[in-house]
Amino acid sequence: MQQFRLNPQPLGIFPLPVGYLILPLVEQSSDTLALLLKGEIPVEVPLEWRFYMLALAGDLEHAYDELENDNSPEAQYNRFVLQSSPSEYVRLNNSLEGEFKFLLQVVAYTLGYIAQPPAEVDDITPVLAALVLMAQATYCLELNEPEYAITLLERAVEVARPVSPIFAAQLLGTLADTKRTSQGSNYTIIQEYQEAIRLLESSNLAVACGELWLNLGIANHELAQGRRSVLLEAARCYQEALQTLDREKSPELFAMAQSNLALAYLAMPLQEASDRLRVAIAVQALRAALEVYRRETHPEMWASTQLNLANALVYLPSGHPEDNLVQAVEIYEELLGVRSRENDPAGYARLLANQGNVLSHLGIFNHAISKLQEAITLFESCGEAEAAASVAGLLEQLELHQTAGAGLDNGNS
């Protein structure tokens, strides 16, 4: 059989499944291909590429229909990408050869039809080699071999950079993500995210670029250790991410960027007048995140974000601080209803301590004291002696205040 070799392709550039589709060779299409290789969507394409544009628009069914009467190897492969099945993989794996077969096996591995990706070979098109290396890195991560995965991703970036800088940028982002997950953040990772963003700046891949800004913010956040300048840089990255991440199109990323922006601002000590403004921005960001994080759909993220919101409301500058404190008390009460006292006694105790503290600021002393006493009991039961002592100190001050207030009342009577 003929050993098929791929012509230049925008493989790996657009989100899946489009990132796996291949374009048939068409005369006088080099300018259009150049746009796709830069991550840009052309206004017009050759008729033979209409399926690709339909897929980019999310219309996979009509993209498949466009290829229905085409029996070329490219069309058979593309139909598999758009509507796959294990039986169709077996059939195509027995009929396709050369680089089409390598690409087919990468897709089959991604879909879970085969246990591992194809082995690397030397004599294949660079962009396909990068795609194979990326799949092999994923396989290594499944085997809990992150160091080898990092080596493979570094090679993939090197191979892709000269022929497909946009694909290389996305591989760089994956490389930085992998390093951050396995090794923790460092300044080499920061530089890799920054380079990936620079390579993507000229493209129309807004979501990919926004995700890189988000991850760069997270890396800075993890490195901050309370340092104001680094926290401000993390916040700037989150704001850049939110310039491109849309709540409707990318809800999870949008919510994460909003929540992290709030946490970066709340981690800064209240030293300047501008810091109080940042608390207000943090509250707005947390409310925006809660438009995505619902109790029914994202219970853990909802609870975490609600807790951060309640904590922020306590310090929010306002002409009516009592309203904010009341809302914080209500949020703590709602969270107590979903947090398990038996499975997470320390977490439950922290909620009680926070709520008791806010109740004391509102002058609702009896309820505050009962909450704080319960928190102390729980902290002691799970060996949190330092936390128990801290709450006991607060309780002692509150009881003294209440006693002094009662004496003053008796003196005035």
C-alpha positions, -999 to +999 in steps of 0.1 A: +000+000+000+010+036-005+029+051+024+009+083+030+027+113+044+009+144+058+011+178+041+014+208+064-014+207+089-028+229+118-027+198+141-030+204+178-039+241+174-076+242+178-097+225+206-106+189+201-119+173+180-108+200+154-073+198+166-071+162+152-087+169+119-065+170+087-070+191+056-067+176+022-042+191-002-058+219-023-041+241-049-038+278-041-047+273-004-014+283+012-026+317+024-056+301+041-035+274+056-011+301+069-040+317+088-050+284+104-015+277+114-015+310+133-047+301+151-068+325+130-101+315+114-103+325+077-134+341+063-133+319+032-119+285+026-117+261-004-149+240-008-129+209+002-123+225+036-159+234+044-161+204+068-133+219+088-151+253+092-183+236+102-164+216+129-148+248+141-183+263+145-193+233+166-215+217+139-199+183+139-229+165+124-229+186+092-191+185+091-194+147+090-221+150+063-197+170+041-173+141+040-199+113+036-193+106-001-155+110+000-136+078+003-101+093+004-079+083+033-081+118+047-119+117+046-121+083+062-098+094+090-117+127+095-150+109+097-136+088+125-125+119+144-160+134+141-179+102+148-158+074+162-164+038+172-141+010+183-151-011+153-143+017+129-109+021+145-101-016+139-112-013+103-092+019+096-062+006+115-061-023+091-064-001+060-046+031+066-008+032+064+021+056+070+014+088+089-023+085+088-020+053+108+001+071+135-024+099+137-053+074+139-036+056+168-031+089+187-068+096+184-077+061+194-055+064+225-072+097+234-106+081+231-096+052+252-099+026+224-063+015+228-042+012+260-012+032+249-002+056+221+020+047+192+057+044+197+078+073+183+096+069+150+123+092+136+110+097+100+076+114+105+064+149+100+075+172+129+040+183+139+029+147+140+060+138+160+051+165+185+015+151+187+028+116+193+052+129+220+023+147+237+003+115+238+032+095+251+036+122+279+000+117+288+006+080+290+036+085+313+014+107+336-011+078+338+017+056+349+027+082+375+060+090+357+059+128+356+097+133+351+097+112+319+065+130+308+083+163+313+112+151+291+088+141+264+069+174+265+102+193+263+111+173+231+076+180+217+080+217+222+114+216+205+100+197+176+069+218+171+084+253+176+100+257+141+069+244+121+039+253+144+046+280+170+010+281+181+010+243+188+043+248+205+028+275+227+001+251+238+026+223+245+046+248+265+015+255+286+010+217+291+047+214+300+045+242+326+012+227+340+029+193+344+059+207+361+038+228+385+017+198+394+046+175+400+073+199+413+055+229+425+058+264+411+092+280+403+105+309+382+114+286+353+077+276+351+068+313+352+090+319+322+074+290+303+039+304+308+051+338+297+067+325+265+036+305+257+014+336+261+038+356+239+036+329+212-002+329+214-007+367+214-011+369+176-037+341+175-075+342+179-073+314+205-089+335+233-098+307+257-063+290+254-046+324+260-070+331+290-062+297+305-025+304+302-029+338+320-050+320+347-023+294+352+005+320+353-015+338+380-018+305+400+020+300+397+027+335+409+001+330+437+018+298+448+052+316+449+040+347+467+043+335+503+025+366+514+047+390+494+026+419+483+043+425+450+040+389+438+003+388+449-003+419+429+013+402+399-009+372+404-039+395+405-028+412+373-026+378+356-061+368+368-074+401+355-058+395+321-074+360+321-108+376+327-103+398+297-108+368+275-126+342+296-164+344+292-188+332+318-211+317+292-184+300+270-158+291+297-177+290+330-153+269+350-122+289+340-141+322+345-152+311+380-117+299+389-101+332+377-127+353+397-122+332+429-084+333+426-084+370+420-104+374+453-080+352+472-050+372+460-065+404+471-077+390+505-042+376+512-028+412+513-027+429+547-049+460+551-022+486+552-033+512+527-065+528+516-063+510+483-063+477+502-098+483+514-109+489+478-094+455+469-116+439+496-146+453+478-133+440+445-127+406+461-163+404+473-175+413+437-152+386+423-165+360+447-201+369+439-192+365+402-177+331+408-209+320+427-229+327+395-211+295+382-204+276+415-239+265+425-246+243+455-263+217+432-236+216+405-203+224+422-209+216+459-172+217+470-163+249+451-196+265+462-189+258+498-153+271+496-163+302+477-192+309+501-168+306+530-143+331+515-172+355+508-184+353+544-148+360+556-144+389+532-178+405+542-165+408+578-138+432+566-157+449+537-157+487+541-193+499+541-215+526+554-237+498+568-213+472+582-241+455+602-257+443+570-225+427+559-220+410+592-256+397+592-250+382+557-218+366+569-236+350+598-263+336+574-236+322+551-218+305+580-252+290+591-259+277+556-224+261+555-229+245+589-259+228+573-238+211+546-205+206+565-203+172+583-196+176+620-186+139+622-164+137+591-148+171+594-149+182+630-120+207+626-137+224+596-170+225+614-153+241+644-137+268+623-171+277+609-185+279+644-156+300+656-160+324+627-197+327+632-193+332+669-168+360+663-192+378+639-221+374+663-201+390+690-194+420+668-232+422+663-237+422+700-256+389+700-235+376+729-254+346+741-254+329+707-218+339+701-207+323+734-226+290+727-210+288+692-175+295+706-179+269+733-190+243+708-160+252+686-136+247+716-150+213+724-146+201+688-111+215+684-101+197+716-117+164+704-096+164+672-063+174+688-064+210+676-050+224+709-037+257+694-070+265+677-089+256+709-067+279+729-072+308+704-110+305+705-109+301+743-090+335+745-117+351+723-144+335+745-128+348+777-127+384+763-163+381+753-174+368+787-155+396+804-171+422+781-205+407+788-199+408+826-186+444+825-217+453+804-240+437+829-223+455+858-226+488+840-263+481+835-268+473+872-250+505+882-272+526+860-304+510+873 
